[in-house]
Amino acid sequence: MSFSALVIEGVSLRLGSFALRDLSISVGSGEILVILGPSGAGKTVLLETIAGFNVPDAGKILIGGRDVTREVLERRRVAFMFQDYALFPHMTVRGNIAFGLAGTKKGNDAESRVRNLQSKLGLDAILDRKPAGLSGGEKQRVALARALAADPELFLFDEPLSALDSNTRDSLRDDLKAILGELGIPAIYVTHDQTEAQVLADRLAVIREGSFVQVGTPAGIFNSPADEFVARFVGMENVIEGSVVGAKGCGTMIDLPAARRIAAALDGFRAGSPVFACIRPEDVSISRQDSPRGTAISADGSYPSNRLEACVTTIEAYGPMLKIEMDCGFPLVSYLTKQAFFGLGLRTGDSVIAGLRAESVHLMKRCAKFH
Amino acid sequence: MGGPFPRRQGGLTFVFSAAGGLLLAFVLIPLLRMYATHGPEDLLRVAASPDVMPAVWLSLESAFVTAAVAGLLGVPLAYMLSRWGFPGKRIVEALVDLPLAIPHTVVGIALLFVFGRSGIIGAPIERLTGFKFWGTAGGIVICMLFVSLPHMVNSARIGFESVDPRLEKVARTLGHGPWSVFGRVTLPLARHGILTGLMLTYARSISEFGAVVILAYYPMTAPVKIYDLFLQSGLDESSAMAVIFMTIALALFIALRWVARISGTNGSASR
């Protein structure tokens, strides 16, 4: 059995109308666990409970094998990274880092460790500046240095990047990933941003209303979400109700609304069972109705195996892509590159063919509670 | 803070400026008129008469002690009110503001029942230690404290409310206990509000008359002595002492404000 840096066993906590419900998870040494969920799902409460701001009503928290459930927070050796990093505004960078050091046992070892840290994080030039004048990247590195000076066993990140503009966010996220990888200190990173989750996570847990809905690898969760909530949350914008017609070769045929029928490259579904067909919008290609078969333009350049007649309802810019909403008896969303979009010369009201590769159609059982 | 002088607000600019100017004139004219009635030799003569300068110093000293006591007792309460939720918090808040609504002579009478010669605290303390509140500097400080506590607590509370609680949380996770976090993070960041509170307490204490005149007529503070001169010797003598007292008190107050501004801006670049 591998050593676990953090073990949470059956933690429950009620705070007013909100509750964490019987949460159990562990984080391996050097592992980054990302907890993904919407606002109010309990992400921050869980982090604060691990850090010791809240005492759970039930359950146990072990850090590095120590039971810290009742331990005061200053002795848990957990680094908490807030949004905007909460640097002390009345202290210089040097003072901030020294504050982290002062909380631990003193000694020459610790001081030389901090000096190494400062130069490794590139802080030597800004040691005498106050936090107010620092860039986002500098603040992040100061906060990391301050936390590391206290010699933590675990990092907790509470949406540190969510207030930043997207360029800064992307570069800080990549910095953070590199630094955490180098340090090898395990971390829990809480976010509602699926891109952050995908980039940072070694393992991913999706939380809703104080419970984990799905825990797994990022690839596993993004490609095979456990239910409609997870599917929508990880960017499966097309979640379509359907029912299984039967097996066909090595796949499954699905009846969708408006008498549409598609093939999915998945087995193990019984005929007649209700399902959701989930398709990521980047996996939906669009071609002209009058173009000969096989010239469909798709983001990945492959040929679709399911072809659905559709009508373009809206076109809007979506970051570097264009988001095309179509009606094919049910709504269907596709992302196109600008190149593909102009190649097709699409306009609202056009009749098109939407293409879906059978491998891109994810199926999951549909339960009564989602009706 | 502030902005440029407004250019496009038409008549509003004029009416508001006129109203503000009128108010300032209302404050300044009586004081200037009082100053204008006295030449230097006049002031020196009154300053040399017995009891005048001792009363001035007693006022300043008592106000200083009051500010120190108010700071020590008011800061914890201000912190509790800014950070904690607890049952009866609304009542505590109302109690803190209550001295603002009580006529100061009433404060003096109420304090007399507690700290007077036969008061429920005054009597046992006198019996045990020989220390009296009635007619001593101790009584003066008690009166000043009562009337100025709202200013101390409310200003310090605003100071604490300006400190992001996440800073305290992060400080705890960095291995510091509650006392260390309070002393090294919360207090320095709230110092602007606390200094403002100390200053207001000092100003309020220096100007206190109504409560002091009842609990501790003697030893006379400056406001009491000015009143005494007004009754015994008339307007000339009392207004001369008023000018002396106001000049010293204002000079000190301006100096303190200046010191507080320097230490308040230094380092709190967050605001």
Contacts between the chains, C-beta under 8 A, distances in Angstrom:
chain1	res1	chain2	res2	distance
A	51	B	169	7.9
A	51	B	173	5.7
A	52	B	172	7.8
A	52	B	173	7.8
A	53	B	169	6.3
A	72	B	177	7.8
A	73	B	172	4.9
A	73	B	173	6.0
A	74	B	172	5.2
A	74	B	173	7.2
A	74	B	174	7.8
A	74	B	175	5.2
A	74	B	176	5.8
A	74	B	177	5.5
A	75	B	175	7.5
A	76	B	173	7.4
A	77	B	175	7.6
A	78	B	173	5.8
A	79	B	173	6.3
A	79	B	174	7.8
A	80	B	169	6.7
A	80	B	170	5.8
A	80	B	173	4.3
A	82	B	166	4.9
A	82	B	169	7.7
A	82	B	170	6.3
A	86	B	164	6.6
A	86	B	166	4.4
A	86	B	167	5.4
A	86	B	169	7.7
A	86	B	170	4.7
A	88	B	167	6.2
A	88	B	171	7.6
A	88	B	185	6.1
A	88	B	189	7.9
A	89	B	189	7.1
A	89	B	267	7.9
A	89	B	268	6.7
A	89	B	269	6.2
A	89	B	270	3.7
A	90	B	188	5.1
A	90	B	189	5.7
A	90	B	267	4.7
A	90	B	268	6.1
A	90	B	270	7.8
A	99	B	171	7.0
A	99	B	174	6.1
A	99	B	176	7.5
A	99	B	184	7.1
A	100	B	174	4.6
A	100	B	175	7.4
A	102	B	175	7.7
A	102	B	176	7.3
A	103	B	174	4.7
A	103	B	175	2.3
A	103	B	176	4.8
A	103	B	180	7.9
A	104	B	175	5.5
A	130	B	267	7.3
A	130	B	269	5.3
A	132	B	269	4.1
A	132	B	270	6.0
A	133	B	269	7.6
A	146	B	174	6.8
A	147	B	173	7.9
A	147	B	174	7.1
A	149	B	174	7.8
A	150	B	173	7.6
A	150	B	174	4.6
A	150	B	175	5.0
